[in-house]
Amino acid sequence: MSPPGSQADLDPPAGRAGKTDADILSGPADARRIAAVSQSAIEDTILRPGTVRINVQGAFIVDDEPVTPRSEQYEHDPRDIRLPYHTAVVSHIAVDIGGSLAKIVYFSHEDDATAVGGGRLNFLKFETDQIDSCIEFMRKLQAEHQRLNGSAPEELCVMATGGGAFKYYDRIRDALGVEVIREDEMECLIIGLDFFITEIPNEVFTYSEDQPMSFVPFPPQPPSIYPYLLVNIGSGVSMIKVSGPRQYERIGGTSLGGGTLWGLLTLLTGARNFDDMLKLAEKGDNSTVDLLVGDIYGTDYNKIGLKSTHIASSFGKVYKMKRTAEREAEDGCNCDYKHHEEDELVTGSSELPHGPAKFRPEDISRSLLYAVSNNIGQIAYLHAEKHQLPRIYFGGSFIGGHSQTMNTLSYAIRFWSKGTKQAYFLRHEGYLGAVGAFLKRQPRNWGRRNSFEGRA
C-alpha cells in the first residue's frame, strides 16, 4: 500500500491493460467505461453552459455492485444513482468542502456495450486534510472530460459550496484553471434534500430496531413536502426550517456534533478515522461507562416513564469507579495503585491513564456516540415542536448509515414526541450540499416534479 498522500492511489498502476483513466477514477471495483457522446451535444453544452437538463426519468440507486476499497485519499460511495435516459454532456462537477470532509459529485456516461445507456451520478468523499488529493482527483476528472469530449480544460466548471469553497477557492481555481462558482451552503443543502425527496425512489427511510430500513412512499405523500426541519450533522449541527422552495431559515444548532465525537474519540481511543470509531462503537457496551437509571433505582422508574436501561448520566460510572479505586488504594487494598495510575492506559490510547479501572475503547466509543446523538435528537425535537414542523430529516456525514446513530436519533424523536413524530434518513445523507451545488447549474423546472426552480 502506498503511503498517505502518494501519487500511486490516484494514478493508474502500470500493467492494467484495458483499463482507461475513467475506470480508475470510478474506483478499482468499478469496471464501467464512460462513453463518448455526440458532437452536437458537446457543442450545445459548451456554448450554453448550464442549459443541459438532467433527465431523471427511471432514476434508481445502484445496490448490486461491490464497494470500492477505501484508499488513503478517498472513499467511493457504492450507491451511485443511475440515470438511464440522460445522454447529454454535463460540463461541471460539484464539491462540498466542510470542516472534516470534502464531498464530490460528478456525472459519468455509461458504455452502451455494458449497460442500458445513460449515465450515473458518482459520489466520493475525502478528508478535508487531504484537500490536495481532492483537487488532484478533480484535475483527473477534468482531463478525462477533455479526452472524451474534445473540450478545452477550462470548459469544465466547478460548483463549490461549504466553508472550504471560500477557504480553498484560490487553490482550486489556480490548480485547475477553471471557473469556480461558489454557492450558499444552506441553500445547497435544501436543494439537495428536495431533490432526493421528490426525484429518487428508495432514498428516504425511517429506522427502528424492528425495521432497520423502511422506505417512505414514493412519490412522497402528501404531494407537498413542506414544511419540514432539516438537521444537518457535520462537524457542528445546523437546524433549518424549510417552508417551501428557497424558503428556509436556520433556527438553531449546536457545536456538539460530529467534530466533537471525532475529536474526543481520537483523544480517548487512538482511532485513526471516523469509520474506525463507528466500528468500535458497534462492538461496545455503554453500560460499563454510563450511569443508567437501573444503577440508581435498581429497576425501571415507571412513574416518569424511564426504563432501567435509560442513560441517567453519560460517562457517569467513570468518576464513580475512579473514586472507588482511589479509596481502595488509600485503604491499602491495592498497594500497586500508583504504578497502575502511571502505567495503565485505555487500550488504543497513548495519552490518558485511568488508574486500575480500565475502560474499553469500544465502550467509550458507544457511550460518546449515544451522548452526542441523544443531545442532537432532543434539540431537534424541541425545535420541531416549537415551529410546528411535522417532519424531521437528518442529514450529514455524521450519520454515515450507522445503525446505532440512526437508532438513537429515531428513539429520541419518538420518545420526546410520544410517538407523534418520526426521524427520516437518507441513503446519501452526506451529499446534500454537493448535490445541491451540482443542481444549481441546472435550468428552471428540470425535474419530474419540479423539485428545483433555478436560474436559466
C-alpha positions as CSV (number, residue, x, y, z in Angstrom):
1,M,0.0,0.0,0.0
2,S,1.3,3.4,-0.8
3,P,1.9,5.9,2.0
4,P,-0.7,8.7,2.6
5,G,-0.5,11.4,0.1
6,S,1.3,9.3,-2.5
7,Q,0.5,9.6,-6.2
8,A,0.0,5.8,-6.5
9,D,-3.5,5.9,-5.2
10,L,-4.5,8.5,-7.8
11,D,-2.6,7.4,-10.9
12,P,-3.4,4.2,-12.8
13,P,-0.9,1.5,-11.9
14,A,1.2,0.1,-14.7
15,G,0.2,-3.1,-16.4
16,R,-3.6,-2.8,-16.2
17,A,-4.4,-3.4,-19.8
18,G,-7.8,-2.4,-21.0
19,K,-8.4,0.0,-18.1
20,T,-9.0,3.6,-19.0
21,D,-8.4,6.5,-16.7
22,A,-12.2,6.7,-16.3
23,D,-12.2,3.2,-14.9
24,I,-9.6,4.2,-12.3
25,L,-11.4,7.3,-11.4
26,S,-14.6,5.4,-10.7
27,G,-12.7,3.1,-8.4
28,P,-11.0,-0.3,-8.6
29,A,-14.2,-2.3,-8.2
30,D,-15.9,-0.3,-11.0
31,A,-15.1,-1.6,-14.4
32,R,-17.5,0.8,-16.2
33,R,-16.2,2.8,-19.1
34,I,-17.5,6.3,-19.9
35,A,-19.0,6.5,-23.4
36,A,-18.4,9.4,-25.7
37,V,-21.3,11.5,-26.8
38,S,-22.3,13.3,-30.0
39,Q,-20.5,16.4,-31.1
40,S,-23.8,18.4,-31.2
41,A,-24.4,17.6,-27.6
42,I,-20.9,18.7,-26.7
43,E,-21.3,22.0,-28.6
44,D,-24.7,22.7,-27.1
45,T,-23.2,22.3,-23.6
46,I,-20.1,24.3,-24.3
47,L,-21.9,27.2,-26.0
48,R,-24.7,27.4,-23.4
49,P,-23.2,26.0,-20.1
50,G,-25.9,25.4,-17.6
51,T,-28.6,24.6,-20.2
52,V,-28.1,20.9,-20.0
53,R,-31.1,19.2,-18.5
54,I,-30.6,16.2,-16.3
55,N,-33.1,13.5,-17.3
56,V,-34.2,11.8,-14.1
57,Q,-36.8,9.5,-15.7
58,G,-36.3,6.0,-14.4
59,A,-33.6,7.1,-11.9
60,F,-32.6,4.4,-9.3
61,I,-29.9,3.8,-6.7
62,V,-27.4,1.1,-7.7
63,D,-27.3,-1.5,-5.0
64,D,-25.8,-4.6,-6.6
65,E,-22.2,-3.5,-7.1
66,P,-19.2,-4.2,-4.8
67,V,-17.9,-1.4,-2.5
68,T,-14.8,0.3,-3.9
69,P,-12.0,-0.3,-1.4
70,R,-11.1,2.7,0.7
71,S,-7.8,4.3,-0.3
72,E,-5.7,6.6,1.8
73,Q,-7.1,9.6,-0.1
74,Y,-10.8,9.0,-0.8
75,E,-13.7,6.7,-0.5
76,H,-16.1,6.0,-3.4
77,D,-19.6,5.6,-2.2
78,P,-21.0,2.5,-3.9
79,R,-24.6,3.8,-4.1
80,D,-24.3,5.6,-7.4
81,I,-27.6,6.9,-8.9
82,R,-28.3,5.6,-12.4
83,L,-29.8,8.0,-14.8
84,P,-30.6,5.6,-17.7
85,Y,-32.2,8.2,-20.0
86,H,-29.7,11.1,-19.7
87,T,-27.4,11.3,-22.7
88,A,-26.3,14.9,-22.9
89,V,-22.8,16.2,-21.8
90,V,-22.6,17.5,-18.3
91,S,-19.8,20.1,-18.2
92,H,-19.5,20.6,-14.4
93,I,-18.7,18.8,-11.2
94,A,-19.6,19.8,-7.7
95,V,-17.7,19.8,-4.4
96,D,-18.9,20.5,-0.8
97,I,-15.9,21.2,1.4
98,G,-16.7,21.0,5.1
99,G,-14.6,21.2,8.2
100,S,-14.0,17.5,8.3
101,L,-14.9,16.0,4.9
102,A,-14.9,17.1,1.2
103,K,-17.6,15.5,-0.9
104,I,-17.5,15.3,-4.7
105,V,-20.5,14.6,-7.1
106,Y,-19.9,14.2,-10.8
107,F,-21.8,12.6,-13.8
108,S,-20.3,9.9,-16.0
109,H,-21.8,8.3,-19.1
110,E,-22.3,4.5,-19.4
111,D,-20.9,2.4,-22.1
112,D,-23.7,1.1,-24.2
113,A,-21.9,-2.2,-24.6
114,T,-22.1,-2.9,-20.8
115,A,-25.2,-1.0,-19.7
116,V,-28.6,0.2,-20.9
117,G,-27.2,3.6,-21.7
118,G,-27.5,6.9,-20.0
119,G,-25.1,7.6,-17.1
120,R,-24.9,8.0,-13.4
121,L,-24.1,10.4,-10.5
122,N,-21.0,9.3,-8.7
123,F,-20.3,10.2,-5.0
124,L,-16.9,10.4,-3.4
125,K,-15.5,11.8,-0.2
126,F,-12.1,12.9,1.1
127,E,-10.9,14.1,4.5
128,T,-10.6,17.8,4.2
129,D,-7.0,17.5,5.5
130,Q,-6.4,15.7,2.1
131,I,-7.7,18.7,0.1
132,D,-4.8,18.5,-2.3
133,S,-5.7,14.9,-3.1
134,C,-9.3,16.1,-3.7
135,I,-8.1,18.8,-6.1
136,E,-5.9,16.2,-7.9
137,F,-8.9,14.0,-8.3
138,M,-10.9,16.8,-9.9
139,R,-7.9,17.5,-12.2
140,K,-8.1,13.9,-13.4
141,L,-11.9,14.3,-14.0
142,Q,-11.1,17.4,-16.0
143,A,-8.5,15.5,-18.1
144,E,-11.0,12.7,-18.7
145,H,-13.7,15.1,-19.7
146,Q,-11.3,16.7,-22.2
147,R,-10.2,13.3,-23.6
148,L,-13.8,12.1,-24.1
149,N,-15.4,15.2,-25.4
150,G,-12.6,17.1,-27.1
151,S,-13.2,20.2,-25.0
152,A,-10.7,22.6,-23.6
153,P,-9.7,22.0,-19.9
154,E,-11.2,25.3,-18.8
155,E,-14.6,24.3,-20.1
156,L,-15.3,22.1,-17.1
157,C,-16.9,24.2,-14.4
158,V,-16.6,23.5,-10.6
159,M,-19.6,24.3,-8.5
160,A,-18.4,24.7,-4.9
161,T,-20.1,25.0,-1.5
162,G,-19.3,24.7,2.1
163,G,-16.8,26.8,4.1
164,G,-14.0,25.3,2.1
165,A,-15.4,26.8,-1.1
166,F,-14.1,30.1,0.2
167,K,-11.1,28.9,2.1
168,Y,-9.7,26.9,-0.8
169,Y,-11.1,29.0,-3.7
170,D,-7.8,30.3,-5.0
171,R,-6.1,26.9,-4.6
172,I,-8.8,25.1,-6.7
173,R,-9.0,27.8,-9.3
174,D,-5.2,28.0,-9.8
175,A,-4.7,24.3,-9.8
176,L,-7.5,23.6,-12.4
177,G,-7.5,26.8,-14.3
178,V,-11.3,26.7,-14.4
179,E,-14.3,28.8,-13.3
180,V,-15.2,28.1,-9.7
181,I,-18.7,29.1,-8.8
182,R,-19.3,29.4,-5.0
183,E,-22.9,28.7,-3.8
184,D,-24.5,29.3,-0.5
185,E,-24.2,26.3,1.8
186,M,-27.7,26.4,3.4
187,E,-29.4,26.8,0.0
188,C,-27.5,23.9,-1.5
189,L,-28.5,21.7,1.5
190,I,-32.2,22.4,0.9
191,I,-31.9,22.0,-2.9
192,G,-30.2,18.7,-2.5
193,L,-32.7,17.4,0.1
194,D,-35.7,18.4,-2.0
195,F,-34.1,16.6,-5.0
196,F,-33.7,13.4,-3.0
197,I,-37.2,13.5,-1.5
198,T,-39.0,14.2,-4.8
199,E,-36.9,12.6,-7.5
200,I,-35.1,9.4,-6.3
201,P,-37.1,6.3,-5.2
202,N,-35.9,4.4,-2.2
203,E,-33.8,7.2,-0.9
204,V,-35.7,8.4,2.2
205,F,-36.4,5.9,5.0
206,T,-37.2,5.5,8.7
207,Y,-35.3,3.4,11.1
208,S,-36.1,1.2,14.0
209,E,-34.6,-2.0,15.5
210,D,-37.6,-4.0,14.2
211,Q,-37.5,-2.4,10.7
212,P,-33.9,-1.2,10.1
213,M,-34.8,0.4,6.8
214,S,-38.4,1.2,5.9
215,F,-38.6,3.3,2.8
216,V,-41.2,6.1,2.6
217,P,-43.8,6.0,-0.2
218,F,-42.7,7.4,-3.5
219,P,-43.7,9.9,-4.9
220,P,-44.0,11.5,-1.5
221,Q,-47.5,11.6,0.1
222,P,-49.0,14.2,0.5
223,P,-47.7,15.9,-2.6
224,S,-46.4,18.9,-0.7
225,I,-43.3,18.0,1.3
226,Y,-43.3,21.3,3.2
227,P,-42.8,22.4,5.9
228,Y,-40.0,20.3,7.5
229,L,-36.9,20.5,9.7
230,L,-33.5,19.6,8.3
231,V,-31.0,18.6,11.0
232,N,-27.6,18.7,9.2
233,I,-24.9,17.0,11.3
234,G,-21.4,17.6,10.2
235,S,-18.6,18.9,12.4
236,G,-21.2,21.0,14.1
237,V,-25.0,20.9,13.8
238,S,-27.4,23.2,11.9
239,M,-31.2,23.0,12.2
240,I,-33.0,24.6,9.3
241,K,-36.7,25.3,9.0
242,V,-37.9,24.8,5.4
243,S,-41.3,26.3,4.4
244,G,-41.0,25.9,0.6
245,P,-38.6,26.1,-2.3
246,R,-36.0,28.7,-1.5
247,Q,-37.9,29.5,1.8
248,Y,-35.7,28.5,4.7
249,E,-34.3,29.8,8.0
250,R,-31.7,28.5,10.3
251,I,-33.5,28.3,13.6
252,G,-30.8,26.7,15.8
253,G,-28.0,24.3,16.1
254,T,-25.3,23.1,18.5
255,S,-21.5,22.9,18.5
256,L,-21.7,19.4,19.9
257,G,-21.7,17.4,16.6
258,G,-19.5,15.1,14.6
259,G,-16.4,17.1,15.3
260,T,-17.0,16.6,19.0
261,L,-17.3,12.9,18.6
262,W,-14.3,12.6,16.3
263,G,-12.1,14.8,18.5
264,L,-12.8,13.2,21.8
265,L,-12.6,9.6,20.4
266,T,-9.3,10.5,18.9
267,L,-8.0,11.5,22.3
268,L,-9.6,8.6,24.2
269,T,-9.2,5.7,21.9
270,G,-6.5,6.5,19.4
271,A,-8.8,5.6,16.5
272,R,-7.4,6.9,13.2
273,N,-10.6,7.8,11.3
274,F,-14.3,8.1,11.7
275,D,-15.0,4.6,10.2
276,D,-12.8,3.0,12.8
277,M,-14.6,4.9,15.5
278,L,-18.0,3.6,14.3
279,K,-16.7,0.1,14.2
280,L,-15.5,0.4,17.8
281,A,-19.0,1.7,18.8
282,E,-20.7,-1.2,17.1
283,K,-18.8,-3.6,19.4
284,G,-19.2,-1.5,22.6
285,D,-21.3,-1.8,25.7
286,N,-22.1,1.7,27.1
287,S,-23.5,0.3,30.4
288,T,-19.9,-0.2,31.6
289,V,-19.3,3.6,31.2
290,D,-22.7,5.3,31.5
291,L,-24.7,5.5,34.7
292,L,-28.1,4.0,34.0
293,V,-31.5,4.5,35.6
294,G,-31.3,0.9,36.9
295,D,-27.9,1.7,38.6
296,I,-29.7,4.3,40.7
297,Y,-33.2,2.7,41.3
298,G,-32.4,-0.9,40.7
299,T,-35.3,-1.2,38.3
300,D,-37.4,0.9,35.9
301,Y,-38.7,4.3,37.1
302,N,-42.2,3.8,35.8
303,K,-43.7,6.9,37.3
304,I,-41.9,9.1,34.8
305,G,-41.6,6.5,32.0
306,L,-37.9,5.7,32.4
307,K,-36.7,2.2,31.7
308,S,-33.8,0.8,33.8
309,T,-31.6,0.9,30.6
310,H,-32.1,4.6,30.1
311,I,-28.9,6.7,30.5
312,A,-29.1,8.8,33.6
313,S,-25.6,10.2,33.2
314,S,-23.2,9.8,30.2
315,F,-19.8,8.6,31.4
316,G,-21.3,8.7,34.9
317,K,-19.6,5.5,36.0
318,V,-16.1,6.6,35.1
319,Y,-15.9,9.1,38.0
320,K,-17.5,6.7,40.5
321,M,-15.2,3.8,39.5
322,K,-12.2,6.1,39.7
323,R,-13.2,7.3,43.2
324,T,-13.7,3.7,44.3
325,A,-10.3,2.7,43.1
326,E,-8.7,5.6,44.8
327,R,-10.4,4.8,48.1
328,E,-9.3,1.2,47.9
329,A,-5.7,2.3,47.2
330,E,-5.8,4.6,50.2
331,D,-7.1,1.8,52.4
332,G,-4.2,-0.4,51.3
333,C,-6.4,-2.7,49.2
334,N,-4.3,-2.0,46.2
335,C,-0.8,-1.3,47.0
336,D,0.2,-1.1,43.3
337,Y,-2.3,1.7,42.6
338,K,0.4,4.3,42.0
339,H,2.0,2.0,39.4
340,H,-1.3,1.4,37.7
341,E,-2.0,5.1,37.7
342,E,1.2,5.7,35.9
343,D,1.2,2.7,33.6
344,E,-2.3,1.6,32.7
345,L,-3.9,3.2,29.6
346,V,-7.1,2.8,27.8
347,T,-6.5,0.2,25.1
348,G,-5.7,2.1,21.9
349,S,-4.7,5.3,23.7
350,S,-1.2,6.5,24.3
351,E,-2.1,9.5,26.3
352,L,-4.7,9.1,29.0
353,P,-4.1,6.9,32.1
354,H,-7.2,5.7,34.0
355,G,-5.8,4.0,37.1
356,P,-6.8,0.5,37.9
357,A,-10.3,0.8,36.4
358,K,-9.8,0.2,32.6
359,F,-12.4,1.2,30.1
360,R,-12.5,-0.5,26.7
361,P,-12.3,1.8,23.7
362,E,-15.4,0.1,22.3
363,D,-17.4,1.0,25.3
364,I,-16.1,4.6,25.4
365,S,-17.0,5.0,21.7
366,R,-20.5,3.8,22.1
367,S,-21.1,5.9,25.2
368,L,-19.9,9.1,23.5
369,L,-21.9,8.2,20.3
370,Y,-25.0,7.9,22.4
371,A,-24.3,11.2,24.3
372,V,-23.9,13.2,21.1
373,S,-26.8,11.6,19.3
374,N,-29.2,11.9,22.2
375,N,-28.4,15.6,22.6
376,I,-29.0,16.3,18.9
377,G,-32.2,14.3,18.9
378,Q,-33.7,16.2,21.9
379,I,-32.7,19.6,20.5
380,A,-34.2,18.6,17.1
381,Y,-37.5,17.6,18.7
382,L,-37.7,20.8,20.6
383,H,-37.2,22.9,17.5
384,A,-39.7,20.9,15.5
385,E,-42.3,21.2,18.3
386,K,-41.7,25.0,18.7
387,H,-42.1,25.7,15.0
388,Q,-44.8,23.1,14.4
389,L,-42.8,21.1,11.8
390,P,-44.3,17.6,11.3
391,R,-41.2,16.0,9.6
392,I,-37.6,15.9,10.7
393,Y,-34.9,14.9,8.2
394,F,-31.4,14.1,9.4
395,G,-28.5,14.7,7.0
396,G,-24.7,15.0,7.2
397,S,-21.8,12.6,7.2
398,F,-22.0,12.1,11.0
399,I,-24.8,9.6,10.4
400,G,-23.0,7.6,7.7
401,G,-25.6,4.8,7.6
402,H,-24.5,3.8,11.1
403,S,-27.3,1.8,12.8
404,Q,-26.6,2.9,16.4
405,T,-26.6,6.6,15.4
406,M,-29.9,6.2,13.5
407,N,-31.5,4.1,16.2
408,T,-30.5,6.7,18.9
409,L,-31.9,9.6,16.9
410,S,-35.1,7.8,16.0
411,Y,-35.6,6.7,19.5
412,A,-35.1,10.3,20.8
413,I,-37.6,11.7,18.4
414,R,-40.2,9.0,19.2
415,F,-39.6,9.3,22.9
416,W,-39.9,13.1,23.3
417,S,-42.8,13.4,20.8
418,K,-44.6,10.5,22.4
419,G,-44.8,8.8,19.1
420,T,-46.3,11.7,17.1
421,K,-43.1,12.4,15.1
422,Q,-40.5,10.3,13.2
423,A,-36.9,10.8,12.2
424,Y,-36.3,10.5,8.4
425,F,-32.9,9.5,7.0
426,L,-31.4,9.4,3.5
427,R,-29.1,6.9,1.8
428,H,-26.9,9.8,0.5
429,E,-27.2,11.8,3.7
430,G,-23.6,13.2,3.5
431,Y,-24.1,14.6,-0.1
432,L,-27.0,17.0,0.3
433,G,-24.8,20.1,-0.2
434,A,-22.7,18.6,-3.0
435,V,-25.9,17.5,-4.9
436,G,-27.5,20.9,-4.3
437,A,-24.4,22.7,-5.7
438,F,-24.5,20.3,-8.7
439,L,-28.1,21.1,-9.4
440,K,-27.5,24.9,-9.2
441,R,-26.0,24.6,-12.6
442,Q,-29.4,23.5,-14.0
443,P,-32.2,25.4,-15.7
444,R,-35.7,26.1,-14.2
445,N,-38.0,23.2,-13.6
446,W,-35.9,20.3,-14.9
447,G,-37.1,17.6,-12.6
448,R,-40.1,15.3,-12.9
449,R,-41.9,17.1,-10.1
450,N,-40.1,20.4,-10.4
451,S,-38.0,19.8,-7.4
452,F,-35.8,22.7,-8.2
453,E,-36.6,26.2,-9.5
454,G,-33.2,27.5,-10.6
455,R,-31.9,30.2,-12.8
456,A,-31.9,29.6,-16.5
